[in-house]
């Protein structure tokens, strides 16, 4: 994703990091101006899609100072993206 790309109500600002499976971007909420992380998985299979959604559901329930909570899920080209 390029800086300036709009995904739902978030604007991509920069790539923060990437690994073998996922990439994380810094995004900004268009109306609130708040900064968030967007995690995208590179694979496109149904199993991977379901697994990422489950990860988001579990992570949204966790309350720990060292874990970013998942606050939203957005669609990015047919794949879910986790907003943290």
PDB file of N, CA, C and O in Angstrom:
ATOM      1  N   UNK A   1       0.840  -1.187   0.000  1.00  0.00           N
ATOM      2  CA  UNK A   1       0.000   0.000   0.000  1.00  0.00           C
ATOM      3  C   UNK A   1       0.883   1.247   0.000  1.00  0.00           C
ATOM      4  O   UNK A   1       1.909   1.296   0.678  1.00  0.00           O
ATOM      5  N   UNK A   2       0.480   2.220  -0.746  1.00  0.00           N
ATOM      6  CA  UNK A   2       1.238   3.457  -0.858  1.00  0.00           C
ATOM      7  C   UNK A   2       0.704   4.496   0.126  1.00  0.00           C
ATOM      8  O   UNK A   2      -0.491   4.496   0.421  1.00  0.00           O
ATOM      9  N   UNK A   3       1.559   5.381   0.640  1.00  0.00           N
ATOM     10  CA  UNK A   3       1.073   6.472   1.483  1.00  0.00           C
ATOM     11  C   UNK A   3      -0.009   7.266   0.748  1.00  0.00           C
ATOM     12  O   UNK A   3       0.106   7.546  -0.445  1.00  0.00           O
ATOM     13  N   UNK A   4      -1.050   7.619   1.482  1.00  0.00           N
ATOM     14  CA  UNK A   4      -2.167   8.347   0.896  1.00  0.00           C
ATOM     15  C   UNK A   4      -3.325   7.461   0.481  1.00  0.00           C
ATOM     16  O   UNK A   4      -4.420   7.960   0.222  1.00  0.00           O
ATOM     17  N   UNK A   5      -3.100   6.132   0.411  1.00  0.00           N
ATOM     18  CA  UNK A   5      -4.181   5.209   0.079  1.00  0.00           C
ATOM     19  C   UNK A   5      -5.241   5.269   1.170  1.00  0.00           C
ATOM     20  O   UNK A   5      -4.925   5.221   2.359  1.00  0.00           O
ATOM     21  N   UNK A   6      -6.504   5.373   0.754  1.00  0.00           N
ATOM     22  CA  UNK A   6      -7.605   5.417   1.714  1.00  0.00           C
ATOM     23  C   UNK A   6      -8.240   4.036   1.795  1.00  0.00           C
ATOM     24  O   UNK A   6      -8.620   3.453   0.780  1.00  0.00           O
ATOM     25  N   UNK A   7      -8.349   3.521   3.018  1.00  0.00           N
ATOM     26  CA  UNK A   7      -8.986   2.235   3.285  1.00  0.00           C
ATOM     27  C   UNK A   7     -10.068   2.499   4.316  1.00  0.00           C
ATOM     28  O   UNK A   7      -9.790   2.764   5.485  1.00  0.00           O
ATOM     29  N   UNK A   8     -11.313   2.421   3.853  1.00  0.00           N
ATOM     30  CA  UNK A   8     -12.450   2.687   4.721  1.00  0.00           C
ATOM     31  C   UNK A   8     -12.320   4.112   5.241  1.00  0.00           C
ATOM     32  O   UNK A   8     -12.380   5.053   4.451  1.00  0.00           O
ATOM     33  N   UNK A   9     -12.146   4.297   6.536  1.00  0.00           N
ATOM     34  CA  UNK A   9     -12.012   5.648   7.095  1.00  0.00           C
ATOM     35  C   UNK A   9     -10.580   5.947   7.552  1.00  0.00           C
ATOM     36  O   UNK A   9     -10.357   6.864   8.343  1.00  0.00           O
ATOM     37  N   UNK A  10      -9.614   5.175   7.053  1.00  0.00           N
ATOM     38  CA  UNK A  10      -8.210   5.327   7.438  1.00  0.00           C
ATOM     39  C   UNK A  10      -7.364   5.688   6.217  1.00  0.00           C
ATOM     40  O   UNK A  10      -7.637   5.239   5.104  1.00  0.00           O
ATOM     41  N   UNK A  11      -6.335   6.503   6.442  1.00  0.00           N
ATOM     42  CA  UNK A  11      -5.397   6.879   5.389  1.00  0.00           C
ATOM     43  C   UNK A  11      -4.042   6.266   5.731  1.00  0.00           C
ATOM     44  O   UNK A  11      -3.534   6.450   6.837  1.00  0.00           O
ATOM     45  N   UNK A  12      -3.464   5.543   4.785  1.00  0.00           N
ATOM     46  CA  UNK A  12      -2.154   4.924   4.986  1.00  0.00           C
ATOM     47  C   UNK A  12      -1.099   6.025   5.020  1.00  0.00           C
ATOM     48  O   UNK A  12      -1.055   6.877   4.133  1.00  0.00           O
ATOM     49  N   UNK A  13      -0.249   6.003   6.048  1.00  0.00           N
ATOM     50  CA  UNK A  13       0.824   6.990   6.158  1.00  0.00           C
ATOM     51  C   UNK A  13       2.183   6.396   5.811  1.00  0.00           C
ATOM     52  O   UNK A  13       2.972   7.022   5.103  1.00  0.00           O
ATOM     53  N   UNK A  14       2.467   5.168   6.315  1.00  0.00           N
ATOM     54  CA  UNK A  14       3.748   4.549   5.979  1.00  0.00           C
ATOM     55  C   UNK A  14       3.759   3.079   6.370  1.00  0.00           C
ATOM     56  O   UNK A  14       2.988   2.636   7.221  1.00  0.00           O
ATOM     57  N   UNK A  15       4.649   2.337   5.729  1.00  0.00           N
ATOM     58  CA  UNK A  15       4.911   0.952   6.102  1.00  0.00           C
ATOM     59  C   UNK A  15       5.795   0.974   7.336  1.00  0.00           C
ATOM     60  O   UNK A  15       6.855   1.599   7.331  1.00  0.00           O
ATOM     61  N   UNK A  16       5.366   0.296   8.396  1.00  0.00           N
ATOM     62  CA  UNK A  16       6.137   0.243   9.639  1.00  0.00           C
ATOM     63  C   UNK A  16       7.100  -0.929   9.612  1.00  0.00           C
ATOM     64  O   UNK A  16       8.255  -0.801  10.018  1.00  0.00           O
ATOM     65  N   UNK A  17       6.625  -2.075   9.134  1.00  0.00           N
ATOM     66  CA  UNK A  17       7.473  -3.255   9.066  1.00  0.00           C
ATOM     67  C   UNK A  17       6.763  -4.389   8.372  1.00  0.00           C
ATOM     68  O   UNK A  17       5.546  -4.359   8.191  1.00  0.00           O
ATOM     69  N   UNK A  18       7.534  -5.395   7.980  1.00  0.00           N
ATOM     70  CA  UNK A  18       6.944  -6.565   7.332  1.00  0.00           C
ATOM     71  C   UNK A  18       7.771  -7.797   7.642  1.00  0.00           C
ATOM     72  O   UNK A  18       8.983  -7.734   7.849  1.00  0.00           O
ATOM     73  N   UNK A  19       7.072  -8.910   7.666  1.00  0.00           N
ATOM     74  CA  UNK A  19       7.727 -10.187   7.901  1.00  0.00           C
ATOM     75  C   UNK A  19       7.362 -11.137   6.788  1.00  0.00           C
ATOM     76  O   UNK A  19       6.962 -10.712   5.705  1.00  0.00           O
ATOM     77  N   UNK A  20       7.499 -12.426   7.050  1.00  0.00           N
ATOM     78  CA  UNK A  20       7.219 -13.425   6.038  1.00  0.00           C
ATOM     79  C   UNK A  20       5.744 -13.575   5.708  1.00  0.00           C
ATOM     80  O   UNK A  20       5.395 -14.029   4.619  1.00  0.00           O
ATOM     81  N   UNK A  21       4.877 -13.199   6.635  1.00  0.00           N
ATOM     82  CA  UNK A  21       3.440 -13.435   6.459  1.00  0.00           C
ATOM     83  C   UNK A  21       2.629 -12.151   6.399  1.00  0.00           C
ATOM     84  O   UNK A  21       1.626 -12.093   5.688  1.00  0.00           O
ATOM     85  N   UNK A  22       3.042 -11.114   7.132  1.00  0.00           N
ATOM     86  CA  UNK A  22       2.211  -9.919   7.255  1.00  0.00           C
ATOM     87  C   UNK A  22       3.022  -8.639   7.107  1.00  0.00           C
ATOM     88  O   UNK A  22       4.247  -8.634   7.235  1.00  0.00           O
ATOM     89  N   UNK A  23       2.304  -7.561   6.834  1.00  0.00           N
ATOM     90  CA  UNK A  23       2.884  -6.219   6.805  1.00  0.00           C
ATOM     91  C   UNK A  23       2.059  -5.343   7.744  1.00  0.00           C
ATOM     92  O   UNK A  23       0.850  -5.528   7.882  1.00  0.00           O
ATOM     93  N   UNK A  24       2.727  -4.391   8.384  1.00  0.00           N
ATOM     94  CA  UNK A  24       2.049  -3.475   9.301  1.00  0.00           C
ATOM     95  C   UNK A  24       2.287  -2.048   8.823  1.00  0.00           C
ATOM     96  O   UNK A  24       3.418  -1.652   8.542  1.00  0.00           O
ATOM     97  N   UNK A  25       1.206  -1.289   8.735  1.00  0.00           N
ATOM     98  CA  UNK A  25       1.253   0.098   8.282  1.00  0.00           C
ATOM     99  C   UNK A  25       0.772   1.028   9.382  1.00  0.00           C
ATOM    100  O   UNK A  25      -0.072   0.655  10.197  1.00  0.00           O
ATOM    101  N   UNK A  26       1.309   2.237   9.402  1.00  0.00           N
ATOM    102  CA  UNK A  26       0.749   3.276  10.263  1.00  0.00           C
ATOM    103  C   UNK A  26      -0.340   3.956   9.450  1.00  0.00           C
ATOM    104  O   UNK A  26      -0.107   4.406   8.328  1.00  0.00           O
ATOM    105  N   UNK A  27      -1.531   4.026  10.029  1.00  0.00           N
ATOM    106  CA  UNK A  27      -2.668   4.664   9.367  1.00  0.00           C
ATOM    107  C   UNK A  27      -3.251   5.723  10.296  1.00  0.00           C
ATOM    108  O   UNK A  27      -3.061   5.672  11.511  1.00  0.00           O
ATOM    109  N   UNK A  28      -3.960   6.680   9.710  1.00  0.00           N
ATOM    110  CA  UNK A  28      -4.594   7.749  10.458  1.00  0.00           C
ATOM    111  C   UNK A  28      -6.090   7.737  10.177  1.00  0.00           C
ATOM    112  O   UNK A  28      -6.513   7.656   9.024  1.00  0.00           O
ATOM    113  N   UNK A  29      -6.883   7.819  11.237  1.00  0.00           N
ATOM    114  CA  UNK A  29      -8.339   7.908  11.104  1.00  0.00           C
ATOM    115  C   UNK A  29      -8.658   9.266  10.489  1.00  0.00           C
ATOM    116  O   UNK A  29      -8.195  10.291  10.988  1.00  0.00           O
ATOM    117  N   UNK A  30      -9.441   9.289   9.416  1.00  0.00           N
ATOM    118  CA  UNK A  30      -9.687  10.526   8.682  1.00  0.00           C
ATOM    119  C   UNK A  30     -10.409  11.592   9.502  1.00  0.00           C
ATOM    120  O   UNK A  30     -10.081  12.774   9.394  1.00  0.00           O
ATOM    121  N   UNK A  31     -11.360  11.206  10.300  1.00  0.00           N
ATOM    122  CA  UNK A  31     -12.138  12.206  11.044  1.00  0.00           C
ATOM    123  C   UNK A  31     -11.564  12.518  12.413  1.00  0.00           C
ATOM    124  O   UNK A  31     -11.592  13.668  12.850  1.00  0.00           O
ATOM    125  N   UNK A  32     -11.042  11.505  13.095  1.00  0.00           N
ATOM    126  CA  UNK A  32     -10.528  11.716  14.444  1.00  0.00           C
ATOM    127  C   UNK A  32      -9.081  12.195  14.457  1.00  0.00           C
ATOM    128  O   UNK A  32      -8.650  12.854  15.404  1.00  0.00           O
ATOM    129  N   UNK A  33      -8.330  11.864  13.403  1.00  0.00           N
ATOM    130  CA  UNK A  33      -6.922  12.219  13.353  1.00  0.00           C
ATOM    131  C   UNK A  33      -6.045  11.318  14.200  1.00  0.00           C
ATOM    132  O   UNK A  33      -4.854  11.586  14.353  1.00  0.00           O
ATOM    133  N   UNK A  34      -6.612  10.249  14.756  1.00  0.00           N
ATOM    134  CA  UNK A  34      -5.860   9.340  15.621  1.00  0.00           C
ATOM    135  C   UNK A  34      -5.035   8.362  14.790  1.00  0.00           C
ATOM    136  O   UNK A  34      -5.429   7.970  13.692  1.00  0.00           O
ATOM    137  N   UNK A  35      -3.877   7.974  15.340  1.00  0.00           N
ATOM    138  CA  UNK A  35      -2.981   7.036  14.661  1.00  0.00           C
ATOM    139  C   UNK A  35      -3.266   5.611  15.099  1.00  0.00           C
ATOM    140  O   UNK A  35      -3.604   5.357  16.255  1.00  0.00           O
ATOM    141  N   UNK A  36      -3.125   4.687  14.162  1.00  0.00           N
ATOM    142  CA  UNK A  36      -3.385   3.273  14.407  1.00  0.00           C
ATOM    143  C   UNK A  36      -2.399   2.450  13.595  1.00  0.00           C
ATOM    144  O   UNK A  36      -1.710   2.972  12.718  1.00  0.00           O
ATOM    145  N   UNK A  37      -2.338   1.159  13.893  1.00  0.00           N
ATOM    146  CA  UNK A  37      -1.574   0.210  13.092  1.00  0.00           C
ATOM    147  C   UNK A  37      -2.565  -0.637  12.302  1.00  0.00           C
ATOM    148  O   UNK A  37      -3.612  -1.020  12.824  1.00  0.00           O
ATOM    149  N   UNK A  38      -2.242  -0.928  11.062  1.00  0.00           N
ATOM    150  CA  UNK A  38      -3.045  -1.800  10.205  1.00  0.00           C
ATOM    151  C   UNK A  38      -2.201  -3.015   9.860  1.00  0.00           C
ATOM    152  O   UNK A  38      -1.147  -2.887   9.238  1.00  0.00           O
ATOM    153  N   UNK A  39      -2.665  -4.205  10.266  1.00  0.00           N
ATOM    154  CA  UNK A  39      -1.955  -5.449   9.971  1.00  0.00           C
ATOM    155  C   UNK A  39      -2.651  -6.148   8.813  1.00  0.00           C
ATOM    156  O   UNK A  39      -3.852  -6.415   8.862  1.00  0.00           O
ATOM    157  N   UNK A  40      -1.882  -6.442   7.772  1.00  0.00           N
ATOM    158  CA  UNK A  40      -2.395  -7.140   6.594  1.00  0.00           C
ATOM    159  C   UNK A  40      -1.606  -8.410   6.358  1.00  0.00           C
ATOM    160  O   UNK A  40      -0.375  -8.411   6.397  1.00  0.00           O
ATOM    161  N   UNK A  41      -2.325  -9.490   6.114  1.00  0.00           N
ATOM    162  CA  UNK A  41      -1.700 -10.765   5.770  1.00  0.00           C
ATOM    163  C   UNK A  41      -1.543 -10.826   4.249  1.00  0.00           C
ATOM    164  O   UNK A  41      -2.433 -10.392   3.518  1.00  0.00           O
ATOM    165  N   UNK A  42      -0.442 -11.350   3.781  1.00  0.00           N
ATOM    166  CA  UNK A  42      -0.184 -11.404   2.336  1.00  0.00           C
ATOM    167  C   UNK A  42      -0.892 -12.557   1.636  1.00  0.00           C
ATOM    168  O   UNK A  42      -1.188 -12.452   0.446  1.00  0.00           O
ATOM    169  N   UNK A  43      -1.169 -13.643   2.328  1.00  0.00           N
ATOM    170  CA  UNK A  43      -1.823 -14.801   1.699  1.00  0.00           C
ATOM    171  C   UNK A  43      -3.303 -14.511   1.494  1.00  0.00           C
ATOM    172  O   UNK A  43      -3.881 -13.686   2.201  1.00  0.00           O
ATOM    173  N   UNK A  44      -3.914 -15.185   0.531  1.00  0.00           N
ATOM    174  CA  UNK A  44      -5.310 -14.883   0.219  1.00  0.00           C
ATOM    175  C   UNK A  44      -6.246 -16.085   0.343  1.00  0.00           C
ATOM    176  O   UNK A  44      -7.374 -16.029  -0.146  1.00  0.00           O
ATOM    177  N   UNK A  45      -5.814 -17.152   0.974  1.00  0.00           N
ATOM    178  CA  UNK A  45      -6.689 -18.317   1.079  1.00  0.00           C
ATOM    179  C   UNK A  45      -7.775 -18.078   2.131  1.00  0.00           C
ATOM    180  O   UNK A  45      -7.628 -17.230   3.011  1.00  0.00           O
ATOM    181  N   UNK A  46      -8.850 -18.829   2.024  1.00  0.00           N
ATOM    182  CA  UNK A  46      -9.942 -18.723   2.978  1.00  0.00           C
ATOM    183  C   UNK A  46      -9.518 -19.081   4.388  1.00  0.00           C
ATOM    184  O   UNK A  46      -9.982 -18.472   5.352  1.00  0.00           O
ATOM    185  N   UNK A  47      -8.632 -20.073   4.515  1.00  0.00           N
ATOM    186  CA  UNK A  47      -8.142 -20.484   5.836  1.00  0.00           C
ATOM    187  C   UNK A  47      -7.380 -19.351   6.510  1.00  0.00           C
ATOM    188  O   UNK A  47      -7.563 -19.094   7.700  1.00  0.00           O
ATOM    189  N   UNK A  48      -6.532 -18.679   5.751  1.00  0.00           N
ATOM    190  CA  UNK A  48      -5.737 -17.587   6.300  1.00  0.00           C
ATOM    191  C   UNK A  48      -6.655 -16.428   6.697  1.00  0.00           C
ATOM    192  O   UNK A  48      -6.465 -15.808   7.743  1.00  0.00           O
ATOM    193  N   UNK A  49      -7.631 -16.145   5.870  1.00  0.00           N
ATOM    194  CA  UNK A  49      -8.602 -15.082   6.147  1.00  0.00           C
ATOM    195  C   UNK A  49      -9.344 -15.370   7.456  1.00  0.00           C
ATOM    196  O   UNK A  49      -9.478 -14.489   8.305  1.00  0.00           O
ATOM    197  N   UNK A  50      -9.819 -16.592   7.612  1.00  0.00           N
ATOM    198  CA  UNK A  50     -10.532 -16.983   8.828  1.00  0.00           C
ATOM    199  C   UNK A  50      -9.619 -16.920  10.051  1.00  0.00           C
ATOM    200  O   UNK A  50     -10.043 -16.513  11.133  1.00  0.00           O
ATOM    201  N   UNK A  51      -8.376 -17.322   9.869  1.00  0.00           N
ATOM    202  CA  UNK A  51      -7.423 -17.315  10.984  1.00  0.00           C
ATOM    203  C   UNK A  51      -7.123 -15.883  11.437  1.00  0.00           C
ATOM    204  O   UNK A  51      -7.022 -15.624  12.636  1.00  0.00           O
ATOM    205  N   UNK A  52      -6.980 -14.961  10.495  1.00  0.00           N
ATOM    206  CA  UNK A  52      -6.716 -13.577  10.855  1.00  0.00           C
ATOM    207  C   UNK A  52      -7.913 -12.966  11.593  1.00  0.00           C
ATOM    208  O   UNK A  52      -7.738 -12.231  12.565  1.00  0.00           O
ATOM    209  N   UNK A  53      -9.108 -13.270  11.135  1.00  0.00           N
ATOM    210  CA  UNK A  53     -10.294 -12.765  11.830  1.00  0.00           C
ATOM    211  C   UNK A  53     -10.370 -13.317  13.249  1.00  0.00           C
ATOM    212  O   UNK A  53     -10.717 -12.593  14.181  1.00  0.00           O
ATOM    213  N   UNK A  54     -10.048 -14.592  13.413  1.00  0.00           N
ATOM    214  CA  UNK A  54     -10.048 -15.198  14.749  1.00  0.00           C
ATOM    215  C   UNK A  54      -8.978 -14.551  15.624  1.00  0.00           C
ATOM    216  O   UNK A  54      -9.214 -14.290  16.804  1.00  0.00           O
ATOM    217  N   UNK A  55      -7.820 -14.296  15.060  1.00  0.00           N
ATOM    218  CA  UNK A  55      -6.754 -13.609  15.798  1.00  0.00           C
ATOM    219  C   UNK A  55      -7.254 -12.246  16.276  1.00  0.00           C
ATOM    220  O   UNK A  55      -7.029 -11.863  17.424  1.00  0.00           O
ATOM    221  N   UNK A  56      -7.927 -11.522  15.396  1.00  0.00           N
ATOM    222  CA  UNK A  56      -8.457 -10.212  15.755  1.00  0.00           C
ATOM    223  C   UNK A  56      -9.486 -10.289  16.864  1.00  0.00           C
ATOM    224  O   UNK A  56      -9.489  -9.453  17.768  1.00  0.00           O
ATOM    225  N   UNK A  57     -10.359 -11.282  16.806  1.00  0.00           N
ATOM    226  CA  UNK A  57     -11.373 -11.454  17.848  1.00  0.00           C
ATOM    227  C   UNK A  57     -10.728 -11.743  19.193  1.00  0.00           C
ATOM    228  O   UNK A  57     -11.117 -11.171  20.212  1.00  0.00           O
ATOM    229  N   UNK A  58      -9.744 -12.629  19.195  1.00  0.00           N
ATOM    230  CA  UNK A  58      -9.060 -12.969  20.445  1.00  0.00           C
ATOM    231  C   UNK A  58      -8.263 -11.788  20.986  1.00  0.00           C
ATOM    232  O   UNK A  58      -8.291 -11.511  22.186  1.00  0.00           O
ATOM    233  N   UNK A  59      -7.562 -11.103  20.113  1.00  0.00           N
ATOM    234  CA  UNK A  59      -6.737  -9.978  20.533  1.00  0.00           C
ATOM    235  C   UNK A  59      -7.601  -8.819  21.028  1.00  0.00           C
ATOM    236  O   UNK A  59      -7.170  -8.064  21.899  1.00  0.00           O
ATOM    237  N   UNK A  60      -8.797  -8.667  20.495  1.00  0.00           N
ATOM    238  CA  UNK A  60      -9.702  -7.609  20.942  1.00  0.00           C
ATOM    239  C   UNK A  60     -10.164  -7.843  22.375  1.00  0.00           C
ATOM    240  O   UNK A  60     -10.511  -6.894  23.079  1.00  0.00           O
ATOM    241  N   UNK A  61     -10.171  -9.095  22.809  1.00  0.00           N
ATOM    242  CA  UNK A  61     -10.611  -9.435  24.165  1.00  0.00           C
ATOM    243  C   UNK A  61      -9.508  -9.283  25.203  1.00  0.00           C
ATOM    244  O   UNK A  61      -9.792  -9.174  26.396  1.00  0.00           O
ATOM    245  N   UNK A  62      -8.246  -9.275  24.762  1.00  0.00           N
ATOM    246  CA  UNK A  62      -7.123  -9.217  25.698  1.00  0.00           C
ATOM    247  C   UNK A  62      -6.964  -7.814  26.266  1.00  0.00           C
ATOM    248  O   UNK A  62      -7.111  -6.822  25.553  1.00  0.00           O
ATOM    249  N   UNK A  63      -6.665  -7.745  27.546  1.00  0.00           N
ATOM    250  CA  UNK A  63      -6.400  -6.477  28.222  1.00  0.00           C
ATOM    251  C   UNK A  63      -5.051  -6.596  28.917  1.00  0.00           C
ATOM    252  O   UNK A  63      -4.957  -7.153  30.011  1.00  0.00           O
ATOM    253  N   UNK A  64      -4.009  -6.072  28.282  1.00  0.00           N
ATOM    254  CA  UNK A  64      -2.660  -6.157  28.828  1.00  0.00           C
ATOM    255  C   UNK A  64      -1.881  -4.942  28.327  1.00  0.00           C
ATOM    256  O   UNK A  64      -2.027  -4.557  27.167  1.00  0.00           O
ATOM    257  N   UNK A  65      -1.056  -4.332  29.179  1.00  0.00           N
ATOM    258  CA  UNK A  65      -0.333  -3.124  28.757  1.00  0.00           C
ATOM    259  C   UNK A  65       0.662  -3.343  27.617  1.00  0.00           C
ATOM    260  O   UNK A  65       1.052  -2.380  26.955  1.00  0.00           O
ATOM    261  N   UNK A  66       1.078  -4.580  27.374  1.00  0.00           N
ATOM    262  CA  UNK A  66       2.047  -4.856  26.315  1.00  0.00           C
ATOM    263  C   UNK A  66       1.424  -5.425  25.047  1.00  0.00           C
ATOM    264  O   UNK A  66       2.145  -5.844  24.141  1.00  0.00           O
ATOM    265  N   UNK A  67       0.096  -5.446  24.967  1.00  0.00           N
ATOM    266  CA  UNK A  67      -0.595  -5.971  23.785  1.00  0.00           C
ATOM    267  C   UNK A  67      -1.516  -4.896  23.235  1.00  0.00           C
ATOM    268  O   UNK A  67      -2.359  -4.359  23.954  1.00  0.00           O
ATOM    269  N   UNK A  68      -1.347  -4.583  21.952  1.00  0.00           N
ATOM    270  CA  UNK A  68      -2.244  -3.624  21.321  1.00  0.00           C
ATOM    271  C   UNK A  68      -3.602  -4.279  21.101  1.00  0.00           C
ATOM    272  O   UNK A  68      -3.675  -5.378  20.552  1.00  0.00           O
ATOM    273  N   UNK A  69      -4.673  -3.620  21.521  1.00  0.00           N
ATOM    274  CA  UNK A  69      -5.996  -4.198  21.263  1.00  0.00           C
ATOM    275  C   UNK A  69      -6.408  -3.988  19.803  1.00  0.00           C
ATOM    276  O   UNK A  69      -6.068  -2.971  19.198  1.00  0.00           O
ATOM    277  N   UNK A  70      -7.123  -4.930  19.255  1.00  0.00           N
ATOM    278  CA  UNK A  70      -7.716  -4.765  17.933  1.00  0.00           C
ATOM    279  C   UNK A  70      -9.015  -3.989  18.130  1.00  0.00           C
ATOM    280  O   UNK A  70      -9.879  -4.388  18.911  1.00  0.00           O
ATOM    281  N   UNK A  71      -9.138  -2.874  17.411  1.00  0.00           N
ATOM    282  CA  UNK A  71     -10.306  -2.009  17.591  1.00  0.00           C
ATOM    283  C   UNK A  71     -11.249  -2.003  16.396  1.00  0.00           C
ATOM    284  O   UNK A  71     -12.376  -1.518  16.495  1.00  0.00           O
ATOM    285  N   UNK A  72     -10.789  -2.544  15.258  1.00  0.00           N
ATOM    286  CA  UNK A  72     -11.617  -2.526  14.053  1.00  0.00           C
ATOM    287  C   UNK A  72     -11.077  -3.544  13.067  1.00  0.00           C
ATOM    288  O   UNK A  72      -9.922  -3.960  13.158  1.00  0.00           O
ATOM    289  N   UNK A  73     -11.914  -3.941  12.130  1.00  0.00           N
ATOM    290  CA  UNK A  73     -11.514  -4.797  11.010  1.00  0.00           C
ATOM    291  C   UNK A  73     -11.979  -4.099   9.740  1.00  0.00           C
ATOM    292  O   UNK A  73     -13.127  -3.663   9.652  1.00  0.00           O
ATOM    293  N   UNK A  74     -11.091  -3.992   8.759  1.00  0.00           N
ATOM    294  CA  UNK A  74     -11.429  -3.363   7.484  1.00  0.00           C
ATOM    295  C   UNK A  74     -11.170  -4.346   6.349  1.00  0.00           C
ATOM    296  O   UNK A  74     -10.397  -5.292   6.499  1.00  0.00           O
ATOM    297  N   UNK A  75     -11.811  -4.119   5.232  1.00  0.00           N
ATOM    298  CA  UNK A  75     -11.623  -4.945   4.045  1.00  0.00           C
ATOM    299  C   UNK A  75     -10.599  -4.283   3.142  1.00  0.00           C
ATOM    300  O   UNK A  75     -10.738  -3.115   2.778  1.00  0.00           O
ATOM    301  N   UNK A  76      -9.573  -5.036   2.786  1.00  0.00           N
ATOM    302  CA  UNK A  76      -8.527  -4.538   1.895  1.00  0.00           C
ATOM    303  C   UNK A  76      -8.405  -5.529   0.740  1.00  0.00           C
ATOM    304  O   UNK A  76      -7.723  -6.547   0.861  1.00  0.00           O
ATOM    305  N   UNK A  77      -9.053  -5.235  -0.360  1.00  0.00           N
ATOM    306  CA  UNK A  77      -9.000  -6.123  -1.503  1.00  0.00           C
ATOM    307  C   UNK A  77      -9.545  -7.507  -1.239  1.00  0.00           C
ATOM    308  O   UNK A  77      -9.020  -8.489  -1.763  1.00  0.00           O
ATOM    309  N   UNK A  78     -10.591  -7.601  -0.435  1.00  0.00           N
ATOM    310  CA  UNK A  78     -11.205  -8.883  -0.127  1.00  0.00           C
ATOM    311  C   UNK A  78     -10.598  -9.620   1.059  1.00  0.00           C
ATOM    312  O   UNK A  78     -11.079 -10.687   1.440  1.00  0.00           O
ATOM    313  N   UNK A  79      -9.550  -9.060   1.642  1.00  0.00           N
ATOM    314  CA  UNK A  79      -8.918  -9.665   2.819  1.00  0.00           C
ATOM    315  C   UNK A  79      -9.119  -8.746   4.016  1.00  0.00           C
ATOM    316  O   UNK A  79      -9.132  -7.524   3.872  1.00  0.00           O
ATOM    317  N   UNK A  80      -9.276  -9.335   5.197  1.00  0.00           N
ATOM    318  CA  UNK A  80      -9.429  -8.490   6.385  1.00  0.00           C
ATOM    319  C   UNK A  80      -8.099  -7.871   6.794  1.00  0.00           C
ATOM    320  O   UNK A  80      -7.033  -8.469   6.650  1.00  0.00           O
ATOM    321  N   UNK A  81      -8.203  -6.664   7.304  1.00  0.00           N
ATOM    322  CA  UNK A  81      -7.062  -5.976   7.888  1.00  0.00           C
ATOM    323  C   UNK A  81      -7.423  -5.627   9.320  1.00  0.00           C
ATOM    324  O   UNK A  81      -8.521  -5.137   9.584  1.00  0.00           O
ATOM    325  N   UNK A  82      -6.513  -5.874  10.242  1.00  0.00           N
ATOM    326  CA  UNK A  82      -6.768  -5.590  11.652  1.00  0.00           C
ATOM    327  C   UNK A  82      -6.273  -4.201  11.995  1.00  0.00           C
ATOM    328  O   UNK A  82      -5.120  -3.862  11.726  1.00  0.00           O
ATOM    329  N   UNK A  83      -7.139  -3.397  12.587  1.00  0.00           N
ATOM    330  CA  UNK A  83      -6.777  -2.064  13.061  1.00  0.00           C
ATOM    331  C   UNK A  83      -6.461  -2.179  14.538  1.00  0.00           C
ATOM    332  O   UNK A  83      -7.274  -2.672  15.320  1.00  0.00           O
ATOM    333  N   UNK A  84      -5.272  -1.721  14.918  1.00  0.00           N
ATOM    334  CA  UNK A  84      -4.840  -1.775  16.317  1.00  0.00           C
ATOM    335  C   UNK A  84      -4.429  -0.395  16.775  1.00  0.00           C
ATOM    336  O   UNK A  84      -4.031  -0.220  17.927  1.00  0.00           O
TER     337      UNK A  84
END
